[in-house]
Amino acid sequence: MALRFDSKYIISLLIATALTGCTNSFGMDVRDQFGGILDTSSAAANAVADRPEPDARGVLTFPSYQVALARAGDRIEDVAARIGVDADRLGQFNGIPRKAILRHGEVIALPSNMTAVAADGAPLTPTIVDIRDLSDAPSAEPQAAEPKRHKVVEGETIYTISRLYSVSAEDLAKWNSLNLTTELRPGQYLLIPIIPIPPVEVSAPGTGSIAPAPPSSTRPQPRSAQPQTAAIPAPAAAPTPVADTGPITQASQSDARFMRPVSGTIIRSYKKGVNEGIDIGAPGGTAVSAADVGTVAAITKDTKGVAIVVIKHADGLLTVYTNIDSLSVKKGDAVTRGQEIAKIREGAPSFLHFEVRKGLESVDPDDYI
């Protein structure tokens, strides 16, 4: 009888197999330990409202502001003519040159003293976003909400902005018709997805205070990272959310516990239970290197036929590599630090999904590379 397992279960079995040489008492069920790209059945962590639909001209009217959505091939003057406002003021407010070609769905914000009206001159009715269905406590009364509007500053990315507002990067990109790898323009406006207001988390008596997210996770990142010397991270240090800091040089990773398996930009950061590793964007065909000396503990494929490699290292650490092909190692092979083990699969976007695990538990790869 043929059995089919999702990638989460397959990886669980691989990790269990890799650990059998390290312990004599392994018997727990680990099928629900893995998430992220290796979990093909995971759902969204938080309910998010759908972005409202604009009118026929692309105008979205909210109680306190308006935005217009560009069409493919539009320039700022095309948007302005369509909604009946001044092109120069609209372009200056959004930091858009008159001749710049806009993306389809790009959000163009209207200044507070500029208003788009209906074709007959009548005011447009504000859009009400009802979030009753998103709340854990349903109400018969409408619960209206208005999305926040964020103005991009130099160095911000989809990831730093999503963490700033506690929304997922995927939802932020979807609401603004962006890709996760889109470079944002200073002065550009983004709509922030609407989510229910979470309850205030209070520490239980006798426990330590709940630590806030590190400020660096929401701060703008430099456009081009300078070579820097990375100190060996303390094993007990609290995980720091990964930010998009640009290409990493060999000099910046030489002293780390693990080397970065591929050079590139982090397009999706670690979040336990959601993404159990990091996704490093790089062209398809880019060589993937072993993060350190070790032994190939397992090789398999997920239900979509995508290769997965698990390497066992000293100190009970494992590294997991997927979204790869053209493997150059086999199970049982000893590998050296920096040795090519595979290549990144072609894709849109193309990237390596990389995990570090201490036993069965995923840890933030940024603490090790």
N, C-alpha and C positions, 0 to 999 in steps of 0.2 A: 504494500500500500504506500503510495507516494505521500510524503508530508511536506507542507509548505510552512516556512517560518518567516515572520517579518525580520527585518535587519536587527531590530532591538534584541530579539531572542537569540539570533545567530551570534551577535557580538557578545552577549552574556555568556553563551557557551564557550566562545573562544577565550574570553578572559578567565573563565573557570578552568579551562584546560591549561592555560598559561600558568595558573597559580598552583596547579596540582603538585608541581615540583617544590613548592615553597611551604606547603602545609599538609598535614595528614588528616585534618578534620574539616574538610570543605563539604557542606551539605545544604547550604541555604539556597532558596529559590531566588535567582537574580534576574528574572525576566523583566522586572519593572524598574531596573536600576539605570537604564540608559535612555537618554533623550536626544534632542538636537537632530542633526541630519541623519543619524543612525536610527532614529525612531520615525518610521514612515507613517505611524498612526497618531502622532501627538496632535492635540488640538491647541487652539490659541489659549494662552495663559489667562488673558483677560478679555471680557466682552468689550467690543468697541463699536460705536455707532457707525453706520455707513455715512459717507460724505453725501450731503444733500445734492440733488440734481439742479444744475443751473437752468436759467430760462433759455429761450431759443438763441439769444445772443451771447450766452456764456456768463451771464451775470448771476452771482450769488448775493442775496441781500440778507443781512443779519440785523438784529435790532440796533447795533451800534456801529456797524461798518459794512462796506461792500467790497467784493473782489470780482474780477472778471477772469475767466479761463481762456487762454489763447488757443487758437486753432493752428494746425500744422502749417508752417510757412508764414505765419503772421509776423509782422513787425509791430512795434508799439503804436504806430500811427494807424494801422489796420484795426487794432483793438479799440483805440480811441474813437475812430470814425464810427465803428459799429455800435458803441454805447453812447455816443454823443458827448464826449468830453474833450478837453484840451490835451493833445498828444505830448507837448513839451512838458507840461506839469506832471502828467502821468508817468512819463519816462524818467524824469528827475526823481520823483518820489520812490520809484522802484530801482533806481540805479541802472536803467537800461538805455543804451545808446539807440538813437532813432533807427539805425540801419541793422541792428542786431536781429537775427532770425530767432523767433521764439519756439520753444518746444510745444507740442500738442498737450494741452491741459495745464500749461504753466500758469501759476497763480499770479495775477497782476492786482495789486492792492490799490484801492482808491483812497486819496487823502480824506480826512474827516470833513473837509469843506468842499468836497467834490461828490456829486451824487448822480448816478445813472437813473434815468426815469424810463417809463414805458414809452412806446412809440407815440402815444397820444398825449404825452406830457404828464400823465398821472404818476403818482408815487408807486414804487414797487412794494409789494407786501413782503415784510420780513419772513425769512424761513425760520420755522420753529423745529428744533431737533428734540424729539421726545425720547428721554432716556429711561422711561419706566421699565422697558423690557430688559435693561442692562443691570438693574438693581436687584440685590438679593431680597429686598423687601418691596414687592410689587405694590403699586398704588393705583387707585382708580383715577386720581387726579393727574393731569399731564405734568411732567417734570421737564420743563424746557431748559435747554442749555445752548450756549453760544460757543463755538470753537474759538480758542485763543489764536491770535495772529502773532507770529514770531518774525522779527527782522534779523536776517543773517548778518553776522559780523565776520571779519577776516579770520580764517582758520577753523570755522565751525564745519562740522560734517553732519550727515544724517544721524550718525550714532551719538555724537555728543549732544545734539539737540533732543533726540529721543530720550536719552537718560535725564536730561534737564527737566522734562515734563512727565517722566515715568510712563512713557508709551513705547511700544515696540518700534524698532526701525522699519520693519516691514509695513506696519500700519501707517507710519508717518510718510513713507515713500508712496504708498497707495493713495493716500488722501491728496498728495501733491503731484501725482502723475510722474513720479521720479523712479529711477533705478537706484538700488542700494549703493552703486558706485558713482552716481552722478556727483560731480564737483559743484558745490554750491557757490553762488555769486554774492559777495558782500552787497548788502542793500536789498537782497531778494527777500520776499515775504513767503512764509510757509503757514498753512493752516494746521493747527495741532488737533489730532483726533480727539473726539470726546469719549471719555471713559467715566464710569461712576466714581465718585469721590470715595477713596478707600477709608475705612475706619482708622482712627488714630491708634497706632500700636504702642501699648504701654508695657513696660517691663513688669514682670511679676515680682511680688515682694521677695526680697532676699537675692534677687538676680541682678546682674550688672545692667547698666543702661544700654539701650539699643543704639548701636553706633550708626550715625548717618553715613550716606554714601560719600566716598572721598570726593572733594571738590574737583580734582583733576579729571574725573570721569565726565564732567559736564562743561569743562572749560574749553575754549577754542584751542585747536592744536596747530603747531607750526606747519606752514605749507611744505617746507623741505627740512627734514630732520638732519642735523649736523652729526658727524661721527661722535660717539661718546663711549666711555668705558662703563660697562654694566657691572655692578657689584654682584657678588654671589648672594642671592636672596636668602633670607633666614627662613628655614622650613616652617616656623610657626607664625610667620607674618600673615596678616589678614589679606585675602585676595583683593587685588585692585582691579576694577573694571578696565578692560582693554579699550583704548581709544585709537582711532585711525591716525597714526603718526607718520605715515609715509613709508617709503622703502627703508629697510634696515640694512646697515652696512655690516661687513664681516667683523670690523673692529668693535662694533657695539655688542656682539654676541660671543666674543672669544672667551670670556671668563664665566659665562653662565653655566648652570648645571647641564642644560641641553642647548644645542645649537638650533637655530630656526631651520626647519626642514626645507624651506623654500623662501627665496627673497620675494617680498611683495607687501601689499597693504592689507591690513586686517579689515575685511568687509563685514564680518559678523563676529561679535565678541562673545566671551564666555558668560553664560548665565545658567547656573545649576538648575537642572530640571527642565530647561528650555533648549539650551544649546550647550552640550557637555564639553565642547572644545572651542576652538577658534577656526574661522574660515579665512584663509589667506588668499587673496586674489592674485592670480598670475596667469600668463598666457598658457593655453593648452600646449602640451608637449614639453613644458618646463620640467627639468629634472627635480625629483623629490629625493632628499637626502635623509639618511638615518640620523636621528637627533643625538645619538650617542652610541658608544660601544654596547653591543647586546647580542641577543639571539632571536631569530625570527620564531616566535612562539606559535603563530597561526596565520594562515592565509585562507580566505574564503571570498564569497561574493554575496551581496545582499539579494533580495528578491527581484531587484531591477537589473541584476547582473553586474553591479559595480563592485570592483575589487576592494577588499579590506585587508590590511596588513597590521598585525600586532607584534611589537618587538618588546622583549623582556630585558630589563636593565638591572643593574645593581640596586640595592636598597629597596627592593620590592616595588620598583616603579615600572610602569608599562607605558609605551607610546602607541597610539592608534592612528593610522593613516587611511583615508578613504577619498573617494572621488578621483581615483587614479586608474591608470592602465599601464601597459607595457612593463610589467613587473620584471625586475632583473634579479630577484632573490626567490628562494623557496624555503618552506618550513624546515627549521633546524639549522639554517645557515647562520654562521657567526658574521656579524657586520661591524664595521668600524665607524667611528664618528665621521659624518660627512659623506659616507659611501652612498652612491646612487642606488635607490631601491625600486624606483618606478618613475612614471611621468604623470603629469596632471592631465586629466581627460579634457577634451574639447567641450566647451559649453558656453552658455550665455547667462551669467558670467562663468568663466572658468576659474576654479579655485581648488585649494587643498583643504580638506577638513582634517584637523589635527587635534588629538586629545592626549592629555597626560593623566594617568591614573595611578593612585597609590592603593594597591590592592584592588578592590572593586569600585572604590569611590573616585569619581572624577575630581580633579583639582584644576585650578586656573593655570593654563599653560604659561601665562604671562609671568607667573612667579618662578618659572624655571628657564625661560628663554630670554 
